[in-house]
Amino acid sequence: MESFNMQLMSVFDWLLRTTLQAALLFCLIMVIKLIVRGRLPIRWHYCLWLLLLIRMASPWLPESRISIFNRVPRTIQHGGIIESLSQPIDARGMGFYMRGGIVEQQKTKSEAAIVKFAKILPLLWLAGCAALAVYVGACNFRLWWLVTRERPLTDQKILDLLEDCKAEMGIRNILGIVTTDKVRSAALFGFVRPRLLLPAGMVQTLSRQELRYVFLHELGHLRRRDIYVGWLMSLLQVLHWFNPFVWLAFYRMQSDRELACDALVLSYTRSGESKEYGRTIVRLLERFSYPQRLPSMAGISENKSQLKRRIKMIANYRKNTRTHWAGGMLLLAALACVVLTNAYVAKADITFGIPANLGPIINSPHSDFPDSFSSDGLEMYFDSNRMGGKWDSYDIYVSRRTTTDDAWGTPVELGPPINSASVDACAIISTDGLSLYFASLNRVGGYGSLDTWVVTRATVSDPWGEPSNLGPTINTSQDEVATSISSDGLVLYFLRKPPPNGPGDIYMSRRPTTNDAWGESVKLGPTVNSSYDDNYACISPNGLLLFFSSNRPGGFGSMDLWVTTRAAISEPWGTPVNLGPEINSSGFDAGPVMSPDGLSLYFGSERPGGSLGGDDIWQAKILPVVDFNGDGKVDLKDFRRLAQYWGQNEPSCDIAPLPSGDGIVDEKDLNLFAEHFLKELQPVAHWMLDETEGEIAEDSFGNNDGVLNGNPVWQPSGGAIGGALQLDGVDDYVSTAFGFDSSRASFSAFAWVKGGTPGQAIISQTGASDGRNSKPASAWLQADSSYGRLITRLMHPPFDPLLSETVITDGQWHHVGLVYDFDGLRRHLYVDGAEVARDNNAVGGVDSNGSLYFGGGQMLEPGSFFSGLIDDVRIYDEVLSAEEVADLAR
């Protein structure tokens, strides 16, 4: 029952959002009709209402920057109204987790009453829908029951008249005539095989010409398919029975429908017949009352209150010109663009830092994959085949640390009853730390070869109990592997695939409470799943991002990491996006796992270079994009935009907690913005070269200290900024462990230099090899061998070097720099804050992730060693603008 209530609340919340949008759209249509009035043909007036029907009947519509709903509150755009009201005050707006901790406050009786009423409101709506649906269905069934027992009209003259009218309007449908005392006005009735109902006495009362007008009108309804539209209106009216705007809108729509049908009939009549047609309408209203409104009926004399408007339209009827038609079509198309689209939501974006290998303490010479983290981030569960190196030797391990700033400790194998003699992997720890889900191969009591099991414990200090199979709602004869569980413990995501290596799909299962069993499994659908192998899904803490692995087209290697997002828990998942070359490599990348604080993404990878074994565990920082206005820089304009939406649900500024915010712009977003605003121009590596002694050049921003080779001399003073390092041009240079693959991301490199001669190197990158592919070395910054002009040989070969005309070996201090724009595929050279050269054609795609030398060529060849002073070497993992480069050179 609880599960039904949850689903019902989600449906009702969507309906409430739709009904509010429908009310706004009704007001807009009425304003437009008032403005255009006689300038727009009546049939186009009716078409305006069709936009309302489409809006109300569509479960999904695209976002647009020109949508009229950009002007309405976010709650109307994205819903969550009833869901928020049905929660206690201290829990509203939390999603899956608390925003600011547990707020201790006493709930008043009125608050409790609101919460209780909000929970029963969907049930009241459902009861109203059921009652109205039964009433409409019963009335329609009763009329159908009575009409089917009436004998059809056999008067050949009347039937011939009907056939003449059908031929005149180009209608071929079979249509019978039934005279009955169950209706009081002519009406078209039926859905599959409609009938023309005539009230008793109408055939005898009306003249042949008047009957012709009646027939033409009803055939007009048939040609315009008004019965089908009437059924859709009735269905929507049942769903929105509580909204008076919907009732009023459909009343006006039915009135315009009759006028549009009159206009269609008049388009088939001869000149001068409009007056006779109008008199017929008047006579019908005088002699026959309007019919009962049913979805399966379309009559001719709907309501006497509309008579004046209807007769006026008939008397002034003019056939549409091309200008009228074009104007109506243009208006309808323009309105469709603004009302049949949802509000554009500029979502706060994220990017990733350079992936780092977790090192030999965690990774082994064999394969290691991350599984999950404890809620405090102090335990990491992962699986590894380090003990045997074979597929069937995977076991589950745990590594611990004292604080989140500490390194991970030595892994411990969990042992029995969790690990067995076969495969045990993919351990998912619950938020409370009391349940551990894992996959096990051929364990006794399973349903297939690879099933998902769970073990529990009373407290986090107790040992794990015996494993239990999750049962047939999750496990089948196929392989099932649980990969992620929501923060509230109510949604389980898992992989299902045919054994042994069939393409997988991502499934989910829900349960009302953590004490209930898991419900039936549901496939996530074609938006997320593809015809390829989709697996190992990981849900973010707020439930709005789903990371997963896939080998679908559009990737960079044999398996890539992807992410799909949604605006709210009740919204569908969006189109998946590849995480890009910063994360994905040319190898195998899979098994994404997010840290509980949302600051890091862990994954398994066998990427070329840097791996210790087959598959290693890697970590990439999750970084928010704080350029809110998209002008390419982070400044006070972005701060003002954040302040503009303070306290509101503005996704473009809602960056905290990572990765996708919490639904409100508040101090957490401000703190994260300030942190990155202050770091925006901070390098990823910075060798100040201000030491006075020793053989180490300290990296003040990272762990890539340089080592002095040869006999360089520290110069405590006389540098461009503080001290500097004197190199002799013979064998002096600095080697670092810092490496950067420019084929996958942008970067900027700068240094101050004084002296040097043509051909000498300032910053060089060594070559590298992963055992299969060689990665070339290159000189990032160098004085050319002819005149001492600044040159870069980055990605040479196959691309030509980029040569400037600026000499840097004149014995003066110069600030030199190389900026590589990965998005634009261009190299830029700077001297003393000014751009001196740039590529005209695209340059990119050359792998080069070796370490860096300062003052020596990439091969340390004679003649490449720098003779002079080098100072303040900086590396940035972004493109610095011309203004920012100029600031560095000052």
N, C-alpha and C positions, 0 to 999 in steps of 0.2 A: 504493500500500500504506500509506503514511504517513497519507493522508487517511482510509482505512478504520480504521486504528488509533485515530485521533483521535475518529471518530464512535463506535467501539466503546467507547472509554474513557468517553465521555459517557453512553452507554446503561448501561454497567455501574455507573457512579457513581450514576445514578438508581436502578438496581436494588438496589444495596447500601444506599442510604438507605431504600428501601422495605422491604427485608428486615429491617433493624434496627427499623423501625417496626412491622412485623408481629410480630416477637418480643416487643416490649413490649406490643402489643395482645393477643397470646396469653396472656401472664401476667395481664393485666387481666381477660380473659374468664374465666380459670380461677378467679381470686379471686372474681369476681362469682358464678359458678356455685356456688362453695363457700358463699358467704354466703346465697344465695336458695334453693338446693337444692330441697326439697320444696314451697316456697311458690310456685314458678314452674312453670307447666305445661311438660311436656317439649318441646312444639312451640316454645315460646318459647326454651327452651335452645338448640334448633337454630338459631333465628333469630339468636342472638348470633354464631354463626359466619359468618353471611352478611355481617355488618358487616366481618369480617376479609377476606372475599373482595372486597367492594367496595373496601376500603382498598387492597388489594394490586393490584387491577386498574385503579384509576383513575390516569391519568397526571397529573391536576390536581384539586385540591380547594381550596375557598375558605379564606382565613385567618379565624381567630376568636380572640377574647380568651379564650374558655372552652375552647379545644382542650386536650386532655390533653398534647399535644406541646409546649405552652408550658413544661412542666417538664423537658424533655430538652435536652441540649446542642445548640448551634446547628449543629454538624457533622452531627447526625442530621437536623435539620430541612432543611438546605439542601445537604447533600452536599459534593462537592469533596474527599472523603477520598482516593480513589485518585489524583485529579489532583494533590493536594498531595504524596502520597508518591512519585509518579512524577517529581517535580522534584528537583533537587539542593537541599541544605539552604539554600543562599544565595538560592534563587529561590522558595522556597515562600511562598505567600500574596501574591505580587506582582500577580497578575492580568496586566494588559497592561504593567505598568511596575514599576520597582524602587521599593520604599518608602523605603529609606534609603541608596540608592547601592549600589555593588557591594561586597559583603562578601567580603573576601579571607580565605579559610580553606581549609585542606587537607582534602579529602574523604578519609575513612577507607575502608578496604575494606568494612567493614560497611555504611556509608552507601551505597556504590556498589551493594552487593548488594541492599539494600532498594529502591533506585530501579529496579534491573533487574527484581527480582521484581514490583514494582508495575506495571511496563509489560507483563509477560507474563501477569499475573493475569487480565485480561479475556479473553485467548486461552484460558487454562485453563478459565475459566467457559464460554466458548463451546463448547469441545470437550466439556465435561461435558453441556451442554444438548443438543448434537447426538447424543451417545451415548445419553442417556436418551430423547430424542425418537424415535430410531430403534428402540430396544427397545420402547417403548410402542406405537409405530405398527405395528411388525412383529407384536407379539402380537395387537393388535386386528385387523389385516388377516388374520392367519392364522385366527382364530376366525370372522371374517366369511366367509372363503373356504370354510371347512368347513361352516358353518351354512347358507349359501345352496345347498349341494348336498344338504342333507337334505330329505326330503319332509315337508311340513307334516302335522300330525295331522288325521285325517278322522273320528275318532270323534264322531258327532253328539251323543251325550249329554254328552261333555266340552265340545264347542263350545257346546252350549246352556247348560251351566253357566257358561261364560265370559260368554256374552251376558247371562245373568241378573245376574252380578256387575257387568258394565259398566253395565247399566241401574240397578242399585242405587246405584252411585257416580256416575251421571250422566256417563259417558264414552262418546263417540261414535267415537273413533278406531278405525280398522281394525287389528285385532291378531290375528296368526296364532300358532298354537302349534306348536313344533317339539320333538320328543323326540330327544335325542342323547346319545351317550356321551362327548361332548367337554366337558360340564359336569357337575359333581357336586352342584349344588344349583339349585333354581329361580331364575331370574334374568331380568330384562328386558334385552334386548340390542338395540342399534341406535340410530341417530340420527334419520334422516329417517322411516323406516318400521320402528319397533321390533317385535321379535318376543318372544314369551314362550318361553324355553327351559326345558324340563323334562328332568332327567336320566333316562336309560333306567331303566325299572322303577318310576318314581314314580307313574305313573297306576295301575298295578296294585297298588302297595303301600298307597297312602293311600285312606282312605274318601272318599266324596263330600263330606262336611262338611269334612274336612281339606283336600281340594283347593279347596273354596270359600274357606277361609282363605288358602291360598297365592295363589289368584287375586286376592282382595281386597288382599292385601299388595302384590303386584306392580302391580296397578292403582293402588294408592296412590302408588307411585313414579312411575307415568305421570302421574297427576293433579298431583303435586307438581313435575313436571318435573325429577326428580332426575338424569336422564341428562345434561341440559344443564349442570346444576351440576357433575356429575362431570367433564365435559369441561373446564370452567373450572378446576376443582381440579387436573386433570392438567396443564394448560398452565402454571399457576402453579407446580406442583411441579417441572416441567421447568426453569423459569426460576430457581427458588430451590432447586435440588437440593442445594446446599451447606449449607443452613440446617436443622439438626436440629429447630428449633422449628416450622418449617413442616411437616415430616413428622409431628411429634407432633400439631400442631394439626389436620391433615387426618385423621389416624387417629381423634382424638376426635370430629371432625365427622361422620365416617362412622358411628361408633357412635351418636351422637345422631340421625343421619338415620334409622337403623333404628328407634330408639325413637319418633321422631316419626311414622314411617310406621305403626308398631304402634298409636299413639294415634289416628291417622286411621282405621284399620280398625275399632278398637273403637268409634269414634263412630258407625259404621254398623251395628254388631251389636246384637242384642237384649240385654236385661238378663240377666245370668247366663252369657253366652257367653264372658266373658273367660277363665274357667278352661279351657274347651275350646280356646280359641285358644292359651293358654299351653302346654297339653299338646302341641298340634300343633308349636309351635316346638321344644319339647324333643325330640320324636320326629324332627324333621328334623335336628337337631344330632346325634342318636344314629345315624341311618341314612345321612346324607349330609354329607360334609365341606364346608367353606366354599369358595366359588368363587374363581377367580382374579380379582384386582382389576384391572379395566379401566375406563377412563373411560366406555365405552359400555355398562356393565353395572350393574344395581342388583338385588341379590339379596334373599333373605329370611333366610338363616342365615349371617350374616357371620363370627362368631367365637365359639368356645365360652367364651373368657375373659370375655365380656360377658353370659353366660347369666344369672347371678345377678341382675345389675342389670336386665336386660330382663324377667325373670320377675317381679321385685318390682314393676316399673312396671305390668305387665299386671294383676297381682293387686290392686294398689291404685288402679287407674284409676278416675277420676271425670270425668264430662263437665264441660267448662269452664263456669264461670258468667260472667256479665257482669263481675263484679268481677275475676275472674282475667284475662279478656280485656283489660279496661281497664288493669289493673296491668301486664300484659305489654307492651301497646302504649306505655304511659307510660315504662316502663323502656327500651324499645328506642328510642323517640324521644329520650330524654335522652342515651342513650349515643351515638346517631348524631350529636348536636350536638357531642360532645366528642371522638369518635374519627374521624369522617368530615370533619374540618376540619384544616387545617394550623395551625401555631403563628402567632399574630399577630406580625408584625414591624413595629414602629414605626420607620419609616424617617426618617432625618434629612432635614428639609425644607430647601428653599432658597427664597429670594425674590430679587427683582431691584431694583436701584437705578433711578433715573430715567434713561431713555435719553438719551444725548447725541450730537449730530451731530458727526462727526469733522472737520467744518469744510472750508473752501475749498481747503486744500492737497490733500486726498484727494478730496473730492466736486467734481463739475463741474456745469454747468448742465443736463447730460443725465443719463443713468442710470448708476449705479454700484452694484455688488453685491460683497460680500466672498466670497472663495473659500476661502482656507486660510492657515495661518501656518507658518513654519519652527518646528522643535522648540524653538529658543531664544527664540522670540517676537520676533525682530528683523527678520523679513521678513513682509510681508503681501501676499499675491497677491489681486488682485481683477480683475474685468472691467468694462469701461466702453465705451460708444458715444460718448465725448466728441469723437471726431474727426469724426463724421458725424451723430450724433444720430438715426440710423435703426437699425431692428432688425438689419439685415444688416451693421452696421459695428462690432460688438463685438470688442474685442481684450483681451488679457491684459496687466496691468500689475503691477509690484511696487514697493512702498514699503519703505524701510529706516529703521532708527533705531539709534543706538549702544547704548542701554540700554533696558530696558523702562519706565524712568521718563521717557524722552525722548519728544518729539512725533514723529509720523511725518514722514518726509522727502518731498521731491517725487517723485511716482510716475514710473517709467521704463517705457516700453512694451517688452515683451520682444523684439519683432521676429521675423524669420524665424530658424530654421525653424518656430517655434511659431506665431506669428501669420501668417495668410495674408490673401488678398484677401477672404475671406468671414468668417463668424462663427467666432471662437475664444473660448471662455469656460470658466468653472468649472475653474480650475486647482487641482489637489490635490497639494501637495508631500508626499513621504513623510517619515517620521521622520528618516531618515538624510540627507535632502536630495539624494539621488542620482536620484530618479525624480519626474517631474512628469506627472500624468494631467490630460487636458483634453479638452473636447468641441470638435469641429470640424465645420463644415457643408460637405457636398459635397466633401470632400478626396479626391483620387484614391487609390483603394485601399480605400474604405470599403464597408460593407455596406448602409447606408441613407443617408438625408439627413444625419442628425446622429449621429455615432459618437464613441466614447471612444477616445482615443489616448494614448500614453505616450512621453515622451522621457527619456533617461538621460544621466548624465555620470559620469566616473570619480571626480572629487572635486568638492567644492562650489565650488572656484575655477575649474574647467574649464567651457568652453561646453557648451551642450546639444547632443546629437546629433540625428540625423534622427528624426522621429516614426514610431512603429510602431502599427498598428491592433491593438487587444486581441483581435481575432478573433471567431469566431462563437459562442463561449460567452458573450460579453458583448453584442456588437453583432448586430443583426438588421435587417430592413427597416424596423423602427420607429425612433424616436429614443431613443438611450441617452446619458445624461449622468452620468458618475461625480461623486459629490458628497462622499464621505468615505471615508477608509481608516483601519482600526484602527491603534493605536499599534505593534503588532507587524508590521504590513504584510501580514497574512494574510487579512483580510476586507475586501472592497470593497463599498461601498454605492453604488447608482446608481439613476437615474430611467429608467423606460421608459414611453414613451407613443406613441400613434399620431400621426403627423404630420398636419397641422401643429400643431393645438392640442387634440388629444384628451386626455381626463383621464389623468393619469399615475399610476403605482404605483411603490412602492419595492421594489427587488430587492437581492439580495446574492449574492456569489460568494466562495468560499474557495479557498485553496491551501495545501498542506502546508508549504512553505517559500517564502522570497522568491525562490528560484531557479526555482521551478516556475511553470507556466502557470496561469491562473485556471481554476477548475472551472466546472461548469454553473451558470447563474444560477438563483436560487431566489426566488420571490415571498414577501415577508414575511408574507402571510396577512391574513385579514379583521380581526384584532385591530388591526393597524396601518393597513393599507390599507382604504379605503372605496370606495363607488361614485362618490365625488367626485374631485377632483384632489389627489393626495398626492405631494409631491415634495421634493427638496433635503434629504435626510436628512443629519444630522451626528452621528457617534458620539462619545461622551465618551471621554477618555483611558483610563478604566478599563472601558469597554465596557458600562456599566450604564444609561446614559441615551442615548436617541436623540431628538434634536430634529429636527423636520421642519415643512414648510409644508403647509397644507391649506385648502381652501375649504368643508370639511364644515360642517354645521349646528352651532351652538353657538359660533360665532366672533363677532368684533366688527367685522370689515371684510370686504373682498372676498377677502382671503387672510390667514390668521393663522398664528402660530407655535404648535406643539404639542410635547409631550414624552411619551414612553413610557418606562417603567423596568422593570427586572427585578432580582431579588434576587441572581442569580449568572449567569455567562456561560451556563451550561447550562439556565437557566430560561427559560420563554417570556416574551415581552413582555406588559406589562400594558396596561390600557385607556388610550389617550392622554388627556392633560389639556391644556386650553388654558392658555397662559402668562398669560392674564389681561390686564386693561386697562392694567396698568403697562407691558407690552411691546407688546401689540397695539393698533392704532388703528382708526379708522373707515375707513382707507384700505387700502393694499396693504402687507403685511408678510411677507417671505419670505427664504429663503436663510440660515438660522441657521448660524453658525460659532463654535465655542468656541475661546477662546485656549488655547494649550498648557498654561498654568499653571492653567486651570480657574477663573480669577478673573473672566472677562468673557465676555459673549455678544455677538457682532457679528451684524448682520442688515441687509438692505436694506429700505427703507421709503419710501413716498411719503406719509407721514402729513401731515395738515393742519397747517400752521404749522411753521416751523423748517427746512424743507427748502430746499436750494439749487437743486435741479433736479427732474427727474422722480422718480427713485429715488435716495436717498442711503444711505450706509453709516452706521449708528448703533451705538453701544456702550452696553451696560448692565452694570453690575457684578453679579456673582453673589454673593449674601449668604447665609450659613448662618443657619438658625433655631436659636438656641442656648437657647431656652426649652424645655429637655428635658422638664420635667414638665408643661408646658402650663398653667401657672397665670397666664399673662399678663404675667409679669415675669421678668427674668434676675437671679438672685441666687445666694447660696451654696447654696441647695437644688439648683440645677442643677449646681453644681460638685460637690456630694456625689454626685449621680447619675452624673456622669462618672467620679468616683473609684470608685464602686461597681462599674463594669464595666471597670476598668482591665485592659488586657491581654486582653480578651475581644472576641468578634465580636458587638457590640451595635449594630445599625444605627441606633437612635434617637440614639446619642451619637457615631457615627462620621461626623464632619463634615469631616475633612481627609484627603487633599487634596480641595479642591473639584473637582467639584460633589457627589460622593456617597461620599466616603471610600475607604478601602482595605482594609476587612475587619477592622480591629482598632482598639481604643481605646488610643491611646498619646500620646506627647508632642506629636505634630503636632495632635491634636485639642485637647489642653490649651492649646497656644499660640494656636490659632485662637479657642478659647472665651475665653481671657483677653483677646485683642485686641478682640473684640466686646463682652465684658463691660465693659471699660473705656470703650468707645465708645458703650455702649447709650444713655446720656443726652446724647450729644454732638449738637448740631444740625447740619443740613446747611448752614446759613448763620447767621453770628453777627456782628452789628455792635455792638461794645462801646461805640462813640461816646466813646472816651477820648482821642481825639487833642487836640492843643493848637493846631494850626495846619494850614493847607492846605484844599483843597477836596475831599478824598477821605475818605470814611468806609470804613475797611478792613473787608472781610469776612474774619474770622480763620479761617474753616473752608472757604472756597471761593474762587471767582474772580468774585465778584459784588460788587466794591467799589461803594459808593454815591458819587454825585456831588452836592455841595452846590449848591443853586440859590437865587437871591436873595442874602441876606446873613446866614446863620445864624452864630451865635457859639459857639465852643468854650468850654466851662466846665471847666477842668482839675480843679476840685474842686466839691463840692456836689452831685454826682450821687447817684443811688440806689446805684450801685456805681462808685466812682471818679469820673470826670468825666461830663459830659453835654453835650447839644447844645441851645442856646437858639434857639427859633424865634419870629419876631415876630408871627405870625398874619396877615400881609399877603401876602407872596409867598415866604416861606421854606419850602423842603421839600428832601427828599433823594430822588433818583431812583436806582434800581438796575436791573441787567439780570436780576435773579432773577425767574424765573417758575415757577408751579406750577399744574398743572391739577387742581383739587380734584374734578373729575368722574371721575377715574380712580384716586385714591389718598387715603389719610388724611393729615392734616397737623395741626400745632399751631403757633401763632404767639403770641409774647409780647413785651411791652415794659413798661418802667417809664415812667410819665408823672407830671408835676406841673403843675398849672395847666389851661389850656384853658377854652373856653366852649362852651355848647351848640351843636351842629351841626358842630363841628370834627372833622377826621379824624386818626386816629393811623396806621393802616396801610391803604392802598388798593391795589387792583389795576387796572391800566389795561385797556382793551379791546384786542382783537386781531382780525385778519382774515387768512385764508389765501387770499384772492382769490375764494373761493366762499362761505364762511360767516363771519359776524361773531360774535365772542365777547364777551359783555358785560363791562363793567367793574363793580366793586363795592367797597364799603367793608368791609374785613375787621373793623376795629375803629374805633369812632367814638363820640363823645358825642352822644346824641340831641338834636334841635333844641329840645325843650321844656324839659327839666330837667337835661340833662347826664348822663343815665344811659347806661351802657355798652350799645351796640347793635351788631349785625353785620347787614350787608346782603348777605352772601355768598349767591349764587344768587337774589338778588332783582333783577328779577322772574325767574321767575313766582311764586316762593315768598315768603311774607311775611317781613319782617325778624324777627330774634330780639331782643327787647328785655328788658333786665333792669330791676330796680327800684333798682339801686345807682348812686348819683351819684359820678362820678369827677372832677368839675370844681370840687372844694372847696378847691383850693390845697394839698392834701397829696399826698405820693408814693403812687401806687397801682400795683400790679403787675396788668396787665390781660392777658387771654389769650382766644384762640379755638381750640377743638379741634374738628376735623371728623372724624367717624368714618365712613369710607367703607363699612365692612361694615354698620354699624348705620344709616347714612344719617341721622345726627343731628348738629346743631351744639350745642356747649357753650360757654358764656361763663363766665370766671373773673375774680374781682377779689380781689386780695390772698390768693390761694391757695385761695379757696372758690368752689364752683360757684354762680353766681347765676342761671343760666337754661339751659334745654335745650329742644330740640324735642320735641313730643309725637308728631308725625307725620313720615314719611319726607321727607327733603329731599335731592335729588341729581340728577345727570344734566345739569347745566348747564355746558357747556364754558367755561373761563375760564383761559387760560394766559398772560395778559399779564404785564408786569413790575410791580414794586412801587414805591409811593411811601411815604415816611415823612413825616407832618406835612402832607399835602396830599390833597384829595379825588381821586377817580379821574379826574375831568375838570379838575382844578385850578380849580374854580369858586370865585368869591369867597365868603368866609364859611366855606370848608372848610379853610383853612390853620390849623394848630395854633399857639396862642400859649402857650408855656410850655417846659418841659424834657422831652426824650425821652432815654431811656437804655436801653442793653442790649437791643437788638432781636434776637430769636432765632426761627428757623424750624426745625421738626423734621418729618421725613417719616414720622411715626408718631403714633399716639394716645398721649398721655401720660396716665397714670392720675391720679386725684385726689391721691394721695399724692405723686406726682412733681411735679405742679403746685404743691402746697403746699411742697415742698422748694425749688423755684425762687423762691418768693415770700419765703422766710425771709431 
